Amino acid sequence: MARNGFIVGMPEHPFNDRNNNSLEGTIQNLTYRPRHIRMIIDWFFENKMFEGKVKPNAVSIIGHSLGGYTALAATGGLLTSFPHETPDGQPQLIEIASDPRIQSNHPTGICSDFPSLIHN
């Protein structure tokens, strides 16, 4: 993608990565991941190196598996947790503010990996 002129950001989510996965299976993780995406988008728009190169309202997000969840959540999807991810063992609606700068999302693998995440 970068070779074709796209600016690409590949986040490593704190406490949900290959070196430290302590937030795996928690509501906090489901809440934090879309916030990380907003922070990354902010960084690109605020960084002088990308001034004039980043197009407002032309952001796309691609994610596989839990990254697919993140893509849906960051763009306004109505998502719920699994029962094992909540303290009371009940699925919980995950409330995330969508980022209007993201104009398209491309989640893959989410329907087979996380069927109960999709609320509507």
Phi, psi and omega in degrees: 000317180298322178298338180261016173097001179275144171271126186241130173242132180237096185287150167246107187290125179302134177066015173211060182217183185292340181266332181209110183244037186292343178266001180305135176074025181237155174300322180304316180298316180296331179278319185289321186305311177296329176295322177300320180297316177300318180297320180294316178298316176304315182301315179298319181288333182268344185282125181302329181298332183254008181302129180079356182254336181265126182268123176300145179058030177227036182263139177236150178231136179238134178208146178244139177062241179294334172294329174295318174303313182299318178298315179295316181296319182291341182251014172099013178296149175267108189236150176235159178275168168281155178303323182289352181266000182241152181297327182266002178074016179247141175303143183230136174295131179263114181265115183230135173284126179286158179256110184294347178288338179278115184262345177208150175228154183223072178282138177231148175075359185284322184294324180277328183275325187225062186297330183276355179288333185274112183281310178225000000 
